Amino acid sequence: MKIAIYGGAFNPVHKGHIKIAKYVIDNLELDKLIFVPSFKGPFKKNIELVSGEDRIKMLELVIEDKMAISPFEINRKGVSYTIDTIKYFKNQYPEDELFLVLGSDNLVKLNKWKNIDEISKLVKIIIFKRNNNFSKINVKKYNCTLLDNEITEESSTGFISGEYKNVESKVKHYIGKNKFYFDEIVKSTLSVERYKHSLYAAKFGVDLAKHLKLDAKKAYYACLMHDITKEWDIDKQRSFLQHFLIDEEKMENYELHQETGAIWLKKFFSIKDPEMTDAVAKHTTLSLNLTQMDKLVFMADKLCLGRKWDGIQKMRKMCLTDFDQAFGLTVNKVHEFNKSKGITINEKQMEIYKKWSKFEG
């Protein structure tokens, strides 16, 4: 048989991985292509990965005909060297022709790989193009076959940075269900200051959740993601809502990011938990009907580290002793602040402020 070994972090697996796998299978007329997720690569020792088991499960959701997955490197743990993996598969398939599939970004360091000369004798190295700018010196040196594949734009880094269409819906649903990469996504897509605010809100949200006996993990991620679309411009906010058939015409500009944030969680990551998405959708304006999680996200946003206003330290302490009293006083504080800034407060918003600032004193 003709069998290819395709290693990588697959953190997470994206559409480009599958495109390349299909291209290699077709062009080399393979009987099988085996994905081998790494436990940790020798050149990526400091990169945090989702667990091997979860990366395998995400791969299982999208692999196609003639594709398989090996947990060899995951099970070995430690740093994975390609020579060890090659020897393992050579032992598993002693009579078969083996290929090693690599991206062209590996070429520059290929000569530094452990036992690269031995690798090139045990398997045929297949190089797929990641871009058009790479050295071909090692292609000739190690008798590699360079594919003429279409260059794919998808990457795991791109996904973290906001290119969510690069990942199949099944994988995004798995990511959303398990809250994978959310910290990295917030860090990659928001400004430094907005990221710090979101992280501070998430940490304070955990403290509040413990006091209120709510789900701390749920509180953390609701607070972390509450401003995920805050830095989109107004036209993008409104266009996004229109795309999902949300009537945005009656919404004030300051309301938009809470609604787009909630829709973002629902549509891109299949977050079905209304306790989370409703809290994001209400964290700026509140509403006449609020759960404790709704109030928690509002308070974490307004009182977390980095916020500065007279009496905030007292309010933070009060949150952990008399949450409802602190909530009412904070709502009143926000109302007064908005009035002082000359922000137009419509009738609906006034009704909300009136209901929840009942503890004014």
C-alpha positions as CSV (number, residue, x, y, z in Angstrom):
1,M,0.0,0.0,0.0
2,K,0.9,3.6,-0.4
3,I,0.5,5.4,3.0
4,A,1.2,9.0,3.9
5,I,2.0,10.4,7.4
6,Y,0.7,13.9,7.9
7,G,1.8,15.3,11.3
8,G,1.1,18.6,13.0
9,A,-0.6,20.2,15.9
10,F,-4.0,20.5,14.3
11,N,-4.8,23.1,16.9
12,P,-7.6,23.2,15.7
13,V,-8.0,21.2,12.5
14,H,-9.1,23.6,9.7
15,K,-10.4,23.3,6.2
16,G,-6.9,23.8,4.8
17,H,-5.7,20.6,6.5
18,I,-8.5,18.6,4.8
19,K,-7.9,20.2,1.4
20,I,-4.2,19.3,1.5
21,A,-5.0,15.7,2.7
22,K,-7.4,15.2,-0.2
23,Y,-5.0,16.7,-2.7
24,V,-2.2,14.4,-1.5
25,I,-4.4,11.4,-1.6
26,D,-5.5,12.1,-5.1
27,N,-2.2,13.1,-6.6
28,L,-0.1,10.3,-5.0
29,E,-2.9,7.8,-5.5
30,L,-2.6,6.9,-1.8
31,D,-4.4,4.0,-0.1
32,K,-4.4,5.9,3.2
33,L,-3.3,9.2,4.8
34,I,-2.8,9.2,8.5
35,F,-3.1,12.3,10.6
36,V,-0.6,12.3,13.5
37,P,-1.4,15.0,16.0
38,S,1.7,16.0,18.0
39,F,1.9,16.0,21.7
40,K,4.5,18.8,21.5
41,G,6.8,19.7,18.6
42,P,10.5,20.3,19.1
43,F,10.2,23.8,17.5
44,K,7.0,24.7,19.4
45,K,7.8,23.8,23.0
46,N,6.2,27.0,24.5
47,I,2.9,26.9,22.5
48,E,-0.1,25.8,24.6
49,L,-2.2,23.2,22.8
50,V,-5.7,21.9,23.5
51,S,-5.4,18.4,24.8
52,G,-4.4,15.7,22.4
53,E,-7.6,13.8,23.0
54,D,-9.7,16.8,22.1
55,R,-7.6,17.6,19.0
56,I,-8.2,14.0,17.9
57,K,-11.9,14.3,18.5
58,M,-12.0,17.4,16.3
59,L,-10.2,15.6,13.6
60,E,-12.7,12.7,13.8
61,L,-15.5,15.1,13.0
62,V,-14.0,16.1,9.6
63,I,-11.8,13.3,8.2
64,E,-13.0,11.8,4.9
65,D,-12.5,8.7,2.8
66,K,-9.0,7.1,3.0
67,M,-8.1,9.3,6.0
68,A,-7.3,8.0,9.5
69,I,-5.9,9.3,12.8
70,S,-3.0,7.9,14.9
71,P,-2.6,8.8,18.6
72,F,1.0,7.6,18.5
73,E,2.7,10.9,19.4
74,I,-0.1,11.9,21.8
75,N,0.3,8.6,23.7
76,R,4.1,8.9,23.8
77,K,3.8,12.4,25.4
78,G,6.9,14.6,25.6
79,V,8.6,16.3,22.6
80,S,7.9,14.5,19.3
81,Y,10.7,13.9,16.9
82,T,9.7,12.9,13.4
83,I,12.4,10.1,13.2
84,D,10.7,8.3,16.1
85,T,7.3,8.6,14.4
86,I,8.7,7.4,11.1
87,K,10.3,4.3,12.7
88,Y,7.1,3.5,14.4
89,F,5.1,3.5,11.2
90,K,7.9,1.7,9.3
91,N,7.5,-1.1,11.9
92,Q,3.7,-1.0,11.5
93,Y,3.9,-1.1,7.7
94,P,7.2,-2.9,6.8
95,E,6.1,-3.9,3.3
96,D,4.4,-0.6,2.3
97,E,5.6,2.6,0.7
98,L,5.6,5.4,3.2
99,F,5.4,9.2,2.5
100,L,5.9,12.1,4.9
101,V,3.7,15.1,4.2
102,L,5.2,18.5,5.2
103,G,4.3,22.2,4.5
104,S,6.9,24.3,2.7
105,D,7.3,26.4,5.9
106,N,9.3,23.4,7.3
107,L,11.9,23.5,4.5
108,V,14.0,26.3,6.0
109,K,14.8,24.2,9.1
110,L,14.6,20.7,7.5
111,N,18.4,20.3,7.6
112,K,18.2,20.8,11.4
113,W,15.8,18.0,12.0
114,K,17.0,15.1,14.1
115,N,18.2,12.3,11.8
116,I,16.9,14.0,8.7
117,D,19.2,12.0,6.4
118,E,17.8,8.8,7.8
119,I,14.2,10.1,7.5
120,S,14.8,10.9,3.8
121,K,15.9,7.3,3.2
122,L,13.0,5.7,5.2
123,V,10.2,7.7,3.5
124,K,9.6,9.9,0.5
125,I,9.2,13.5,1.8
126,I,6.3,15.3,0.1
127,I,6.2,19.1,0.3
128,F,3.0,21.1,-0.2
129,K,3.2,24.8,-0.8
130,R,2.1,27.1,2.1
131,N,3.1,30.2,0.0
132,N,5.3,31.0,-3.0
133,N,8.2,32.3,-1.0
134,F,10.5,29.5,0.2
135,S,13.9,28.1,-0.4
136,K,14.2,25.0,-2.6
137,I,17.7,24.1,-1.4
138,N,16.5,21.4,1.0
139,V,14.0,20.0,-1.6
140,K,16.9,18.9,-3.7
141,K,19.2,17.9,-0.8
142,Y,16.6,15.5,0.7
143,N,15.1,14.3,-2.6
144,C,11.7,15.8,-1.7
145,T,8.7,15.9,-4.1
146,L,7.3,19.4,-4.3
147,L,3.6,19.5,-5.0
148,D,1.9,22.0,-7.3
149,N,-1.0,22.5,-5.0
150,E,-3.3,25.5,-4.8
151,I,-2.1,27.6,-1.8
152,T,-4.8,27.6,0.9
153,E,-5.4,30.7,3.0
154,E,-6.7,28.8,6.1
155,S,-4.5,28.5,9.2
156,S,-5.0,27.7,12.9
157,T,-3.5,31.1,13.7
158,G,-6.0,32.8,11.3
159,F,-8.8,31.1,13.0
160,I,-7.7,32.4,16.4
161,S,-7.4,35.9,14.9
162,G,-11.0,35.9,13.7
163,E,-11.2,34.0,10.4
164,Y,-13.9,31.7,11.7
165,K,-15.0,30.4,8.3
166,N,-11.7,28.5,8.1
167,V,-13.0,25.9,10.5
168,E,-15.9,23.5,9.8
169,S,-19.1,24.1,11.8
170,K,-18.9,20.8,13.6
171,V,-15.5,21.7,14.9
172,K,-16.6,25.2,15.9
173,H,-19.5,23.7,17.8
174,Y,-17.1,21.4,19.6
175,I,-14.8,24.4,20.4
176,G,-17.8,26.5,21.6
177,K,-19.2,23.6,23.8
178,N,-15.8,23.2,25.5
179,K,-14.8,27.0,25.4
180,F,-11.5,26.2,23.7
181,Y,-9.3,29.1,22.4
182,F,-11.6,31.8,23.8
183,D,-8.8,33.4,25.8
184,E,-6.6,33.4,22.7
185,I,-9.4,34.7,20.5
186,V,-10.1,37.7,22.8
187,K,-6.4,38.5,23.0
188,S,-5.9,38.2,19.2
189,T,-9.0,40.2,18.1
190,L,-9.2,43.0,20.7
191,S,-6.9,45.9,21.4
192,V,-4.5,45.5,24.4
193,E,-6.6,47.7,26.6
194,R,-9.9,46.1,25.7
195,Y,-8.4,42.6,26.2
196,K,-7.1,43.6,29.7
197,H,-10.6,44.9,30.6
198,S,-12.2,41.7,29.4
199,L,-9.8,39.6,31.4
200,Y,-10.2,41.7,34.5
201,A,-14.0,41.4,34.1
202,A,-13.8,37.6,33.8
203,K,-11.7,37.3,36.9
204,F,-14.0,39.5,38.9
205,G,-16.9,37.5,37.5
206,V,-15.5,34.4,39.0
207,D,-15.4,36.0,42.4
208,L,-19.0,37.1,42.1
209,A,-20.1,33.7,40.9
210,K,-18.6,32.0,43.9
211,H,-20.4,34.5,46.2
212,L,-23.7,34.0,44.4
213,K,-23.2,30.2,44.0
214,L,-23.4,30.4,40.2
215,D,-21.4,28.5,37.7
216,A,-17.9,30.1,37.9
217,K,-16.8,28.7,34.5
218,K,-19.9,30.1,32.8
219,A,-19.5,33.4,34.5
220,Y,-15.8,33.6,33.4
221,Y,-16.5,33.1,29.8
222,A,-19.6,35.3,29.7
223,C,-17.6,38.1,31.2
224,L,-14.5,37.4,29.0
225,M,-16.6,37.5,25.8
226,H,-18.9,40.4,26.7
227,D,-17.0,43.0,24.6
228,I,-15.9,40.7,21.8
229,T,-17.5,42.9,19.1
230,K,-17.1,46.2,21.0
231,E,-14.4,47.5,18.6
232,W,-16.3,46.9,15.4
233,D,-17.4,50.1,13.8
234,I,-21.1,51.0,13.8
235,D,-21.7,50.1,10.1
236,K,-20.2,46.7,10.7
237,Q,-22.4,46.2,13.8
238,R,-25.6,47.1,12.0
239,S,-24.6,45.1,8.9
240,F,-23.9,42.1,11.0
241,L,-27.3,42.2,12.7
242,Q,-29.0,42.7,9.3
243,H,-27.3,39.6,8.0
244,F,-28.9,37.6,10.7
245,L,-32.3,39.3,10.2
246,I,-32.1,41.2,13.5
247,D,-34.1,44.5,13.4
248,E,-31.4,47.0,14.4
249,E,-33.1,50.2,13.2
250,K,-34.6,51.1,16.6
251,M,-31.3,50.3,18.5
252,E,-29.1,53.1,19.8
253,N,-25.5,52.8,18.8
254,Y,-24.4,52.0,22.3
255,E,-26.7,49.0,22.3
256,L,-25.3,47.3,19.3
257,H,-22.2,45.6,20.6
258,Q,-24.0,43.7,23.3
259,E,-26.4,42.3,20.7
260,T,-23.7,41.5,18.1
261,G,-21.6,39.9,20.8
262,A,-24.5,37.5,21.8
263,I,-25.2,36.7,18.1
264,W,-21.5,36.1,17.5
265,L,-21.4,33.5,20.3
266,K,-24.6,31.8,19.0
267,K,-23.7,31.7,15.3
268,F,-20.0,31.2,15.2
269,F,-19.5,28.9,18.2
270,S,-23.0,27.4,18.7
271,I,-23.2,28.6,22.3
272,K,-26.8,27.5,23.0
273,D,-26.8,28.4,26.7
274,P,-29.2,31.4,27.1
275,E,-27.7,32.2,30.5
276,M,-24.5,33.1,28.9
277,T,-25.7,34.7,25.7
278,D,-28.5,36.7,27.4
279,A,-26.0,38.1,29.9
280,V,-23.8,39.3,27.0
281,A,-26.9,40.7,25.3
282,K,-27.9,42.8,28.3
283,H,-24.6,43.8,29.9
284,T,-24.8,47.5,28.8
285,T,-28.5,48.4,28.9
286,L,-29.9,45.7,31.2
287,S,-33.6,44.9,30.8
288,L,-36.7,44.7,32.9
289,N,-36.2,41.0,33.4
290,L,-32.8,39.9,34.7
291,T,-31.2,36.8,36.0
292,Q,-28.4,36.7,38.6
293,M,-26.0,35.9,35.7
294,D,-27.2,39.0,33.8
295,K,-26.5,41.1,36.8
296,L,-23.2,39.5,37.4
297,V,-21.8,40.3,34.0
298,F,-23.1,43.9,34.3
299,M,-21.3,44.3,37.6
300,A,-18.1,42.6,36.5
301,D,-18.0,45.0,33.6
302,K,-18.6,48.1,35.7
303,L,-16.5,47.2,38.8
304,C,-13.6,45.2,37.6
305,L,-9.9,46.2,38.0
306,G,-9.1,49.0,35.7
307,R,-12.4,50.9,36.3
308,K,-12.0,54.1,38.3
309,W,-14.8,56.2,39.9
310,D,-15.5,57.5,43.3
311,G,-16.6,54.7,45.7
312,I,-15.7,51.8,43.4
313,Q,-13.6,50.1,46.0
314,K,-16.5,50.2,48.5
315,M,-18.8,48.9,45.8
316,R,-16.5,46.0,45.0
317,K,-16.5,44.9,48.7
318,M,-20.3,45.4,49.0
319,C,-20.8,43.0,46.0
320,L,-19.3,40.2,48.0
321,T,-21.5,40.9,51.1
322,D,-24.8,42.4,49.8
323,F,-24.9,41.9,46.0
324,D,-28.4,43.2,45.4
325,Q,-27.7,46.4,47.3
326,A,-24.5,46.9,45.4
327,F,-26.2,46.2,42.1
328,G,-28.9,48.8,42.7
329,L,-26.4,51.5,43.6
330,T,-24.2,50.7,40.6
331,V,-27.2,51.0,38.2
332,N,-27.9,54.4,39.7
333,K,-24.3,55.4,39.3
334,V,-24.3,54.4,35.6
335,H,-27.5,56.3,35.1
336,E,-26.1,59.4,36.7
337,F,-22.9,59.1,34.7
338,N,-24.7,58.8,31.4
339,K,-26.8,61.9,32.3
340,S,-23.6,63.8,33.1
341,K,-22.2,62.9,29.7
342,G,-25.3,64.2,27.9
343,I,-26.3,60.8,26.6
344,T,-29.9,60.7,25.5
345,I,-31.8,58.2,27.6
346,N,-34.9,56.9,26.0
347,E,-38.1,56.0,27.7
348,K,-37.4,52.3,27.7
349,Q,-34.0,52.8,29.2
350,M,-35.4,55.1,31.9
351,E,-37.9,52.4,32.9
352,I,-35.0,49.9,33.3
353,Y,-32.9,52.3,35.4
354,K,-36.0,53.2,37.5
355,K,-36.7,49.5,38.3
356,W,-33.2,48.4,39.2
357,S,-31.8,51.5,41.0
358,K,-34.4,51.1,43.7
359,F,-31.7,50.9,46.3
360,E,-30.5,54.4,45.7
361,G,-29.5,55.9,49.0
